[in-house]
C-alpha cells in the first residue's frame, strides 16, 4: 500500500511540473493596465504593452482585439522566443471622456487560463 501511495504522489508531482512547461507571458505594466492619465485630444493615443516570454518554449500571440472600434491593436507576427521581449501596441481614438477599455489577447501561454489575457487601458481625454 505504501508503494502505491508513493507512486501516486510521484506521478502527481510529475504531472504538475510537466503542466508548468511551455511559454509564459509576463507583462511589464502593473495589473496588465496602462493608465493614460488626463490627456488632451491632441495626444496620438499610442501606448505599448511590453512583455517577456519567461517560459521555455516559443510564445505565439494568436489574437489581440478590443470589443470597441475606437481601439486599434497591433500584435507581433512572429513567435517570441524564451527570454525575449515583445510588445502589443494599442492606439486609442482620442474621443473626449473617460477611458475604460479592455483588450483580449489570445496566446499559447500556460500561465493564463486558456492562454487568454485581459489588458486594460484607463484614463481621461479632456
N, C-alpha and C positions, 0 to 999 in steps of 0.2 A: 504494500500500500504506500509506503514511503517513497519507493521508486516511482510509482505512478504520479504521486503528487509533485515530486521533484521534476519529473519530465514535463508535466503540465506547466509548472512555474517557468521552466527554461523556455518552453515553447511560447508562452505568453510574453515574456520579456523579449524574445527574439522577434516576435510579430510587432511589438510596439516599436522597437528600434528600427525595424525594416520600414514601418509606415512613415517614419520621420525622414527617410532618404528621398531626395528629389530636389527640385528647385524651390526656393523660398524667396519671397519678396518682402523687403523691409523698406518702408518709406521714410524719408528724412523729416517730413512735416509732422509735427506733433498731432496725434489723433487722426492722422491722414487728412488734415484740414489746412487749407490755405486761407488766411484772413487778409482780404484786400484792404480792410480798414475803411476809412472815409476817403473816397477818391472822387475826382471830378470826371465829367463825361469826356474830357479830352484825353484821359488815360487810354492806352491801347488795349487794356483788358487782358493782356497775355501774361500768364503765370505758368510755372512748371512744377510738376510733382516729380521730384528726384527720388530714385530708389536704387537699391542694391540687391543683386541676387546672392543671398547668403547661403544658398543650398549647394548641392554637389552635382547638379545637372542643369542643362540649358533651360532658361526661363522663356516661355513664349507668352506674349500678350496677344491673345486671340481676338479680343474685342475691347473697345472703350467707347462708351456713349453716354449721353445725357438724355433725360426724358423731355428736355425743352430745346427748342430750336435756337435759343439765344446763346448757346454754347457750342463752340467748335472744338473737338477733341482730336489730337494727333498723337498716335501711339507709335512705338518703334516697330519697324517692319521686320527686322532680323531678331533672332534669338539673342538673349543676353546670357553670356557665359558665366559660370560660377565665379563670384568675387568681383564681377564687373558692375558698372553703374549704367543706368539708363534714365530716361525722363519721359513723362507724358505731358504734353503741352495742352493747356486749356485757354481758350480765348473767349472771354465773355463779352457779349454785345452790351455796351455801356448805356443801359436804359436807367433813367433816374429812379431811385428807390432802393429798398433793401435787397441784398443778395443772399439767398439761402438755397443753394442748389447741390445736387448730388450727381456724381458721375460714377457709373458702374464699370469696373474693369474686370474682364474675364481673362484668367490666366491658367497655367498648369501648375501653379504653386501649391505645395502641400500644406502650408501653414495657414490657409484660409479655407473655410468650408466650400467645397465645390470649386475652389480657385477664384471665387468672386470677391472682389474688394470694393468697398464703398469709399470714394474720395469725396470730400466736401469742400465747397468754397463758400465764404461768407464775407459780408462787408456791406457798404452802403455807397451808392453812387449819388453824388449831390449835383 
